[in-house]
Amino acid sequence: MPTQKKVTPTKTTTPIPGTASKKKQGRSFLTKPLGLLGWERLEPVLLAALATREPLLLIGKHGTAKSFLLERLAQVLQLNYRFYNASLINYDDLVGIPVPNEQHTALRYISTPTAIWDAEVVFIDELNRTRPDLQNKLFSIIHERRVQGIPLEKLSYRWAAMNPPPTDDDDGDVYLGAEALDPALADRFGFLIEVPDWSDLTDADRSVILLDQFRGRHEFPVDVRELVRRTEATFRFFCENPPNLCGYFIALEAQLRGVGTRFSPRRLSTLFRTALGIQAARITLEQLGGKTTAPDLETTLFLALSHGHPCLAERSLDRAALLALHRQAWNIAGLEGNDPWKELLQITDPLERVLVASRAGFPLSEADFSSLVLEAVASQKGEEKRTAVALIIYLKLRVAKKIAATAAETLAGQLKDVLRPKNTTHQVYGKTLERCRQVSNLCSTLRKTPKDLYTRNLLNGFLPDGYKSIEPPDLQDFFTQLWDRFGLEGESL
């Protein structure tokens, strides 16, 4: 990767921000004192939600203490709290009993103990089990703090919770009636947090949870209201003096778009705001824990992204892939306009990066170019595709461009069975025999052109035990497309 230049934020080396080991984490102030284990890494995000008052959605399986935490926070903040189970309530439970006014020209509402009008915090559980007509009515509460166009003057916090929606890969709990949240509604939540489950905990943590029920009511070890006030003050300062993070968010949107994910202008603006809230929360928590150094912005931005991605309301995210996109955007934002890496890092396809960097005269060091080559090979799923890419890159670069010795060794190891086919005899049966016949039939149609000769070597290189991730005809098509894409039509042996 390139050396970052003129970056205002401090670079971090945390492998996946927000998932550091407990030894590296600071003291817990909001979750562990309540008997919630595994939540420590979420505390900056939870505190940021309290300080910014952005809508908050907790996503997790049943019995993971989502409702418990939010109720305790409302209590300690001394807020007028309303709880609604979205799968059971009627609209009248929210607004009261509608009756016509004396002139019979409009409706007024007779308030009930459960009505929303005086609420300072609203918690809507089972949000993704809501009837579509009621979900539309809840939309205006979450987004605008309004009911039927009437402002909810006292409402500060809008919190919700949901079980994970079903996916094609589910092999455990499936929640009947739980659906993916409407994308427009999901986009109104500033924070979307996947909460820890039993499987995410260590055995020591599990033992603590099992015994915790016998220890009575737990209290917060700090004044939570003061904690929120301090964070709010820092957040306001950041809003009045925002750091220059525009380059990061512009680059992030391009990276996400490159993998088929659209972030709306509203979502990007929300992420900027929630990132400032998380940075303010991290400062408050670290000062409370005795630290004096400012937390790094790169980690803060990833926390905002990984706990503010609206797709969390429909599926779990690949955090490693998301981290790669985040770091790509971070690196792009830190580069000078004339740095060759600026152009390369804006290309999301690793193969396209190699193509661009292999152009004659492209100003890239041998070591940096070699890292691009290895990344392009490693990006492919399956040994067969990785070998096809390695072969194409070898043919493209063996004359035109030099690569480092370590990269050349890696390519050679990937290609040993293709560039030097073995003449061996195997006894094969069943599916393996059918696969050998399939490859033989494909090779019988090939001619003696350079492309066909390399295709034959590639197809035979995975016999008899290969083809675990792709079928031979698909590998042939993939290799042909690569050959054309890399402009090897006139390649000679």
N, C-alpha and C positions, 0 to 999 in steps of 0.2 A: 504494500500500500504506500501511497505517497506520504512525504513528510508534510504535516499541516503547517500552514503559514499564516501569520497575522490573524490568529483566532482570538477573539476577545474572551470567550468562556474558557475555563480551565478544563483541560482534557482529563478524562478518567480512564483507568485501566480495569474497572470492574467488568468481569466477563458478561454478566447479564444484570444490568442495573436493577436494583430492587430485590435481588434474590441472593444476596450475600449470606454467608454462614452466620449463625448466631453469634459467634465469637467476634465478628466484625460489626455487628449491629449494636446500636446504642440501647440505652435503657428504654423499656416500654412504659408509656404513660397513659395510653387510652384503651388498650386491649388486654394485655397480659394480666394487669391488676384485676380485671373482671373475670379471670379464668379462661380467657380466649387465647389459645395457643396457636402459633403459626400466622397470626395476624400482624406481627410487629412490623413487617416490611410495608404494610398498608397504612400505617399511622400517618405518614406525611400526606397521603392522598385523602384520608378521612378528615384530617385537620384542615386541609385546603378546601374541602367541600363545606366545612363549617364556616370558614373565613370568607370564602367567595360567595356562598349561598347559591351556588350552581346546583341544579337538580342532580340527585344522586340515585343511581340504580345499583343494588347489590344482586349479584347473580350467583346462585349456589344451590346445592341439593338440600333437601329437607333436613332439619335438625342441625344446621350449621350455625345457629345463633344469630342469624341476620336480624330478626325482629328484636331479639334481646338487646343487642348492641344499640340499635337506633332508639329503642325505648329508654334505655339508661342515659343516652346522650341527651335526649329531650328532657328527662328529669333533672339532670345535673345542670342543664342550661336554664332550667325553670321556665320552660316554654309550655304554652297551652297546646296540648298534643291531641291529634286525632288519628285513630287507626281505622283503616278500612280494608276489608278483604274484598278485592275486586271481583272475585268469582262469585260472591254471594250478595253484594249490595245492590240496591236499586238507586236510581238517581235521587229519589226523595230522601234517602238516607243521607245524602250529601247536602242537599239544599233546604230540607225541611218540607213542610206540607204547603203546596201552592194553593192560594185562594185568591179570587178576584178582589180588586180594591173596590171602594164604595161606588165609584163611577163605572165600574165594570169595563174599564179601558185597559187595564194591565193586571198582571199578577203580582202579589206579594207573597212572602214565604213566612209561615209560622215556624219559628226555629224549634228544633228539638235538641236533646242533649248530644246527639251525634252530628249535628249540622256543622258545616265547614266555616261559617261566617266569622267566628271569633278565633279560629285556629291560627296559631303561629307556626306550627309545623304539621304537615300532613304526611302520613306514611301509608302508602297504598301497597298492600301485599298481593301476591299472586297476579301481578300486573298482566302477564301474558296469558292469563285464563279469562280475561275480560271479554264480554260480548262486544262485537264491533261497534254497536251504537253507543255503548257506554264508554268504550275506549276513546271515541271521538270527543266525548264530553270531558273526559279526563285530560285530553290533550291540551285544552285551553287552560286548565289548572296548572299543569306542569310547565307549559310554555309561557303563559301570560299572567299567571296568578289571577285569573278571571273565571267567573261562572256566568254563563248566559250574557257575557259582555259586562258584567258587574265586577268591578275590582275587588279583590280580597285584600283589604287594606292592611290587615295584620299579618298576613301570611309571609313568613320569611323563608322557610325551608320546605322543599318538596322532595320527599324521599320515596323510593319504591323498591320492591324486591320481586324476584321471579326465580323459578326453577329453570335449569337449562332446557332449552327446547330440544326436541328429538332430532337426531341426525342419522344419516345412513350408516354411520360407524358405531352406533350405540350397541353395547353388549352388556350394559349394566342396567341401572335404573332408567326407566322410561316413564315420563310423566304424562299420563293421558289427559288430554285437554290443554296441555301447555304447547303454545305455538311460538314460532319466532315473532319477535315484536315487530310491529309495523315500522319500516325504515324511517319514515318521517317522525314518528314518535321517539324512536331510539336516538335520532339525531338531536333531540331536544335535551338529552341528558349530558351535562358537562362531564360527569364521572360515571363510568361503568366498571364495576369492580367484581371480579371473580373471587369469591371468598374461599378460604381453605376448607378442605374436607378431611375426614379421618385418614384417608390414604396419603395425604400430604404431610402427615405428622410423623415425628420419630416415636419410638416406643416409650421414651422417657416422657414426652409430651402427652401421649395417650394415657399413661399412668396418672399424670397430674390431673387430666380432665376427669378421669373416672373417680378420683378421690375428691375433686373440688366440690361436688354436690354436698359434702358433709361439713363444709367449712363456713357456712353461713353467707350472708350478704357481703360482697366486696365493695369497697369504695375506691374512687380514683385517688391516686397519691398526690395530685396537684389540683389547683383551682382551674378547672377546665374553662370557665368563663374568662379568666384572665389569659389563659393560653390562647383562646380564640381572639380576644381583644388585641393581644400582641401581634398575632399573625395578621389580623385585619389591618393593623397600622402599617406593617411592612408591605403587605399586598397593595395598599393604597399608594405607598411610596413608589412601588414598581410600576403601577398603572400611570402615575404622573411622570415617571422617568423610565420608560420601558427600555430594556436592553435591545440592542440591534440584533434581533433574531429573524428578521424578515427573510434573509438569504436561506436560512435553514428551512423555514416552512415552504418557501418556493421550491427548493430542491426536494423536500419531502413529498410534496404533492406530485412532482414529476416522477419520483421513484415509485410511488404508490400507483400512479396511472400506468406506469410501465408494466405492472403485474396485474392490471385489470381492476384496481380498486379506485373508486371515485370518492374523494373527500370534497364536500361542498364548501363554498367560501365561508358559510356560517361555521362549519366544523373546524376549518383551519383557524378562523378568528377565535373560536371557543378554545381550541388547543393552546393558542398563544396565551389567552387569559388564564386558563387553568394551570399552565406551566408556571406562570408568575405566582399563582396561589400555592403551588407545590413548593416552589423555591422559598417563598415566605414561610411556609410550614416547616420545611427542613431547617431553615435558619433558627426558627423558634425552638424546635425540638433539640437541635444540636447545642444551642446555647444553654438550654435547660439541662442537658447532659454534661455540660462543662467544656464543650468544644468552642474554640474561638475562630477557627478557620471557616471561610465561607464554603458552603457545599458547591460542588461543580454543577454547571448548567447542563452538561451533556447527560448526566444521569437524570436530572430533573426533567429534561425534555423526553427521555424515554419513558419515565414514569407517567407523564402526561399522555403520551401516545398509547402506551400499553394499557392504561386505565381510562382511556377516553376514545377508544375505537368503537364506533357505533355497531360494527359487525359482531361485537361480543354479545349483542342481544339476540343473535341468531346462531352463533356457533363459537366454539373455542378457537383461539388464534394460535398459530405457530409462532411462539415468542422468539425462537431463534431466527426465523426468517424475518420477523418484524424488526428485530434488533439489527440485522444486516442492512435493511433498508434505512433504518434510523442512522446508523453509522455512516452509510454512504452519503446521506443528506448532510450529516455533520461535517464530513470531510470536504464535500463540495463547497459548503458555505465558508470554509476556512481557507480556500485557495484563491490565489490571484487570478485575474481574468485571463492572463496569457499563459498560465500553467497548463501543460498538456493534459494533466490529470483532470482538470476541470471538464474538458470535453469528454474524456473517457468515463468518468464517474456518473455523468448524466445519461449514459447508455446503460440500460438495465440488463440487456442480454450479454452474458459473458463472451459468447462467440462473436457477437458484433464488435465487442471491444477489441478482441484479437485482430479482427479484420481491419478495423480503423488503425490500430497501432502498428500493423504490419505494412502500412503504406510507406512507400519510399520517402525518406526524409522526415518521418514523424519523430519528433524529439523526445525519445524515451530511452532511459538507460537500459542496458542489457538485463540487469537484475529486476527492474520493474516490469519489463516486457515478459521476462520469464515467469514472474508471479501471475501475470495475466493469463499466460498459456496454461499454467497448472490449475488456475481457478476455472478456466473454461472446461478443462477435462473433468475436474471434480464436480462441476455443476450438473453433469448428466446423471440420470437415474439408471442404474443397471450397468454391469460390466461390459455388456455388448456395445451400448451406446458410447460409453467412455472410450472404448477401444476405437470405435469408428471416428470419434472426434480427434483422438490422439493421432490416428493415421492421417487424417486430412491435414491437421496442423503440421505434422512432420513433412508431408509432401509439399505443403505451401512454403514452409520456412527453411527447408534443408539447404537452399541456395540463397534465398532472398534475405534472410535475417538470422542473426546469431542469437542463441539463448545460452543461459548459464549451464555449466556442466551438470549441476544437480538436477536442473529441469530436464536436460537431455537424458540423464539416467532414468528419470521417472518415465519419460515417454518411451524409452527403450524397453523398460520393464513391462509397460502396458502393451507393447507391440511385438514382443518376442515370438508369440505363436502365430503372428500374422505375416511378419516380414520373413520369417524362416519357418515355413510350414514343416511339420514332422511327417515322415512316412512311417506310420506304425499301423499295426493290425489289432483290431479290437473285436471281441465277440459281443454283439449287441442283440437285444431282444425287445419286443414290445414297443413302447412309445419311443425308446431311443432308436430303434431300427426305423420306425416311421419317420423320425426327425432326420435321420441320415439320408433316407430316400428323398425326403422333401428338399434337402439342400442339394442333393445330386441332381434332381430335376431342375432346380433353379440354375445350377451351374452349367447344365447342358445347353441352356439358351444363351449363354454368354459367349462373346467373341474374344478376339485377341487384342483388343484395344487396351491401353493402359488402365482405363477406368474398370473395364471388365476383369482384367487380371487381378487388380487389387480387390475388387468385389469378391472374386472367387476365393482369394486368400482369406478375406475377412469372414466369409460365410463358413469356410471349412475350419477356421481357427477355433471355433467353439464346439466342435464335435469331439467326442460324443456326448459330453456331459454338460454343455452350456445351454444357452437359450432359456434362462430362468426368468428373464424380465421382458423379453420381446420375441416375437416369432420371426423366423428367417426372412419371409417376404417383407415384413415391416423393417427389418434391419437393412435389407437391400435398398428399399425406398429411402430410408433415412440417410444412408451413405450416398446415394445418388443426389439427393437434395443438397447435402453438404458439398459434394464435388462441384456442383453447379454454382452454389453460393460462394465458394472460395475461388471460383474462376480457374479450375484446373482442367478445362476442356483440352488444352494442348499439352498436358503434362506427359512427359516421356519417362520411360523406365530408366 
